[in-house]
Amino acid sequence: VQLVESGGGSVQAGGFLRLSCAASGYTYNSVAYRTWFRQAPGKEREGVATIHIGGDNIGGDTTAYADSVKGRFTISQDSAKNTVYLQMNSLKPEDTAMYYCAVRVSGFLSPWYYDTTYTYWGQGTQVTVS
C-alpha cells in the first residue's frame, strides 16, 4: 500500500494550496476514513480533515474538520483516481507543518483524529506559510 502526497509548497499568508493524496496497491474500500494530519516542529500530530467514505446512511461520504481550519479547508475525493484532496484557502502562518494523508479501515468507534487508529500513511508534504 502506498500513499503519495503532493501539492505542498511555500505561500504567503492569505494564499492557497491544494494537496493531493494518491493511493495505490490497495483495494479501494467503500467504507474507510481518509484523513489529512499535520505536524509542526515541536508539536504533536493533529487531525486536520477527514472524509469518511460511505459514512452516511445512504452510502455517501461525510466530512469533518479541526476547528482551526473550518471554513478555510475543504476535503474531497475522486474515487476514480483513488485520490483525496485538501483545498487550503486563507492560509495562516500557523498552518505551517508537514501534512500527511492516512487511511483507516477499522477502529471506527474511535474519533477520526486518533492517529493510532490509522493503518496506512504517506511520507508527507511540507506546507510553509509566511
C-alpha positions in Angstrom: 0.0 0.0 0.0 1.3 3.4 -1.0 0.0 6.8 -0.3 1.8 9.7 -2.1 1.1 13.3 -1.1 1.8 16.2 -3.4 1.0 19.9 -3.7 2.9 21.3 -0.7 5.0 24.4 -1.0 5.6 27.9 0.3 3.0 30.6 0.2 2.3 33.9 1.7 -0.4 34.4 4.4 -3.8 34.6 2.7 -2.7 32.3 -0.1 -3.9 28.9 -1.0 -2.6 25.4 -1.8 -4.2 22.2 -2.9 -2.8 19.0 -1.6 -3.3 15.6 -3.2 -3.0 12.1 -1.8 -3.0 9.3 -4.4 -3.4 5.7 -3.1 -2.1 2.6 -4.9 -1.6 -1.0 -4.0 -4.8 -1.5 -2.0 -8.3 -2.4 -2.9 -10.5 0.7 -2.6 -12.7 0.2 0.3 -16.2 1.7 0.2 -16.1 2.3 4.0 -12.9 4.0 5.2 -11.6 7.2 6.6 -9.1 9.1 4.5 -7.6 11.8 6.6 -5.1 14.6 6.5 -2.9 15.1 9.5 -0.3 17.7 10.1 2.7 18.1 12.4 4.5 21.3 13.1 8.0 21.3 14.6 7.8 20.6 18.4 4.1 19.9 18.3 2.0 16.7 18.3 0.5 15.5 15.1 -3.1 16.7 14.7 -6.0 15.7 12.6 -6.9 18.4 10.0 -9.7 16.9 8.0 -11.3 13.6 7.2 -13.6 12.2 4.6 -15.5 9.1 5.7 -16.1 7.2 2.5 -19.6 5.7 2.6 -20.2 7.2 6.1 -23.7 8.4 5.8 -26.9 6.4 5.8 -27.2 6.2 2.1 -23.6 5.3 1.3 -22.4 8.8 0.7 -19.4 10.5 2.2 -19.2 12.6 5.3 -16.5 15.1 6.3 -15.2 16.6 9.5 -12.6 19.3 10.2 -10.5 20.5 13.0 -11.9 23.7 14.4 -8.8 25.6 13.4 -9.4 25.0 9.7 -13.2 25.1 9.4 -14.4 27.4 6.8 -10.9 27.6 5.2 -10.1 24.0 4.2 -12.1 21.6 2.2 -11.5 17.9 1.8 -12.8 15.9 -1.2 -12.1 12.7 -3.0 -12.1 11.3 -6.5 -12.9 7.6 -6.3 -12.0 7.0 -10.0 -8.5 8.3 -9.3 -8.3 6.9 -5.7 -7.2 10.3 -4.7 -8.1 12.6 -1.8 -7.6 16.4 -2.0 -7.3 19.1 0.6 -8.0 22.6 -0.7 -6.5 25.1 1.7 -7.5 28.7 1.4 -6.8 31.8 3.5 -3.6 30.1 4.8 -2.1 31.4 8.0 1.5 31.1 9.4 0.1 28.6 12.0 -0.8 26.3 9.2 2.9 25.7 8.6 3.5 22.0 9.0 4.3 18.7 7.4 1.0 17.3 6.1 0.3 13.6 5.9 -2.5 11.6 4.5 -3.6 8.5 6.1 -6.2 5.7 5.7 -8.0 3.7 8.3 -10.2 0.8 7.5 -11.1 -0.2 11.1 -11.4 1.3 14.5 -14.3 3.4 13.5 -15.6 3.7 17.1 -12.6 6.0 17.9 -12.7 9.6 16.9 -11.4 10.3 13.4 -8.4 12.3 14.7 -6.9 9.4 16.7 -3.8 8.9 14.6 -3.1 5.5 16.2 -6.1 4.0 14.5 -4.7 4.6 11.0 -3.1 1.8 9.2 -1.6 3.5 6.1 0.5 6.7 5.9 2.1 8.8 3.3 5.5 10.3 3.5 4.2 13.9 3.9 4.4 17.1 2.0 5.7 20.3 3.6 3.5 23.4 3.7 5.1 26.7 4.7 3.1 29.9 5.2 5.0 33.2 5.8 
